[in-house]
Amino acid sequence: MTRILLFATAAALIGATASASATAQKTVVGPGEKQTTTAVIQKIDVPDRFVVLRGDDGTDVGVFAPPEFTRFDELRVGDRVTITYYQSTVYTLKGRRQPRPSVSEEVSVLESDSTLPGATLSHQVTERVTVKSVDRKSGSITVTEPSGRTVTRHVDRASDLDGVKKGDHIDITYTAAILAAVTRAK
């Protein structure tokens, strides 16, 4: 449920790792992650397009339904929602003088054709960070985000830091998608 909340609120993209030689561009695809959970609609705030879901573990989470979800008015308190969440991250090491990525953000909503409401929402962000420092001994990298915020992250494989140096750019493409399908209690 936490991941759904992060996606629904378009959490900021942070962190970076890459594997590359000093002169060549290389792309590293992180392992995709998929989770499925179910929740029951507890409350619907129609004017604000806000739904409170309660997961099977008893945790409540609020989710905003974007205006593109046109079947919002068909939702009912007590409806069971099956939610599948998928995310993946791709890191591309760029030289200092290579152009910025062409795509910065894309959001899409595709509603289901079923008799009950459902939709697939996807969000893809491409962001460039600048390497501030690399600590091969501790296996960490420090980058500066476009906002100016500095972030340090541990890298699972120290070899991913080979060829990465201060001043390099890393283009990060983060993709998240949610497939939500409603079933109605009888």
N, C-alpha and C positions, 0 to 999 in steps of 0.2 A: 504494500500500500504506500510505503514511503516513496518508492520510485515513481509511482503514479502521481503523487503530489508534486514531486520534483518536475516531472514532465509537464503537468498541468499548469504549473506556475513558471514554466520556461526558465528553469534554474540556469545560472551562469556556467559556462563551460570553463573548467579549470584543469590545469595539469598538462604535462606533455612529456613524451619520450619519443625517441626515434633511433633508427639504426641506419647509418649511412657512411659513405666515405667522404672525405673532405671536399671532393670536387663534384661528385655525382649526386643527382637527386635520387632518393630512395623512399619508397612508401612502405610503412609497416601497418598491417591491419590487425587490430586487437581482436581478441575472441569476442564474438557476439554473445549477448546474454538474453535469455528468454525466460519469463516467469508468467505463470497463470495463477490467478486468484479469483475468488468469488466474493461478492459483497451484496448487502441488501440496502436498498434506498431507505434512509431513515427520515429525511426531510428534503423538501424541494422549495427553494426560494425562487419563485417565478420571475419577479422583477429583476433580480440580480443574476438570474440564470446559474444558480449555485445549487449543487446537490451534495448532501451529506450521505456518505456510504459507510456502512459498518461491515468490516471484514469478519471472516469466520473466527478470527482470534479476538474479536471484541473491540478492535481498534477502529475509531472513527476517522475519516478523512474527508475533507471538503474538496470538491472538484468543480471548476468553472466549466460550463458548457458554452463553447464559442457560438456566435450567431450563425455560423455556417451549419451547425447542427439544427436543422429546421424541424425535426420531430421532437424537440424538447417538451412540447406540451403533451405528448403521449406518455411521458414517464409517470409512474405512480409510486407512492410510498408503498413499500413492501415488495416491489419488483426486485428480482434477483438479477444481478449483473455479473456476467463472466468477463473478466478482463485479462487479456494477454498483452504483456508488455515486452517489447524488444528494444535493445539498444546495441549500438556498435560504435567504435571509434577508429578512425584512420588517421595516422600521423604521416606527414610528408616533410622531410627535411629539405629546406630550400637554401640556396646560396644567398649571400647578403644583397645581391643586386637583382634577384629574380622578381618578377612582378607579383603583386598581391593576388590572392585567389579571386576569381570572377564572381563566385556566388557567396553571399554572406549569410543569408537566412531564407529558408523556405518552409512554409507551413501549409498543410493541405488537410482537408476533411472529405472523406468519401462515405456517404451514408449507405447503409445496407438496404437491400430490396425486400427484406423479410417483412412479415406482417407486424412484428414488434420492432420498436426502434433499436438501432445499433449503428455503429460507425467505426471507421478506422481514421485515427488522427495521426499525422506524422509531422515531425519537426526535424529539420536538418539545418545545422549551423556550421559554417566554415569560418574559422577565426585564425588569424596569424598571431603567434606569440614570438618573442625574441628571447634567445638564450642569454641569460645574465651570467650564469656560472654552471660548471659541471664538476661534481665531486665524485670521481670514479672510485675513490677509496670507500666512501660510504654508499655509493650507488644511488646518488640523487642528482636532480637537475633543478635549477632555479630559473624561472622564466618570468618575463614581464608581459602582462596581457595588454590589449589595446587601451583599456581603461587606465593603465598605469599601475595597476595592482601587481605586486610581486608574489609569486607562488612557488613553493619548493615542494617537490614530490619525490618519493622513493621510486626507483625503477626496479622492477622485478628481476630483470636480467641485466647485469652490469655491462654486458657486451652490446646492449642497445645504445650505450653512450659512446661507442667507438666512432670516431670521426666527428662527433658533435663538439662544437666549441663556442665560446662566447661570441655573441654577435650574429650567430646563425639564426635563421627564421625557421619556425616549424608551423606548417599549416595543419590545423586540426579540424577534421570533419566529424561531427558528432551527429548521429542519427538515432532518433527515438521514435517508436510507433506504439500506439495503443489500439487494440481491437476490442471493442466493447459490444457485447450482445446481451439483450434483455430477455429474461424468461419471466413469465407471470405466474404467481402462485394461484392454484385453483381453488 
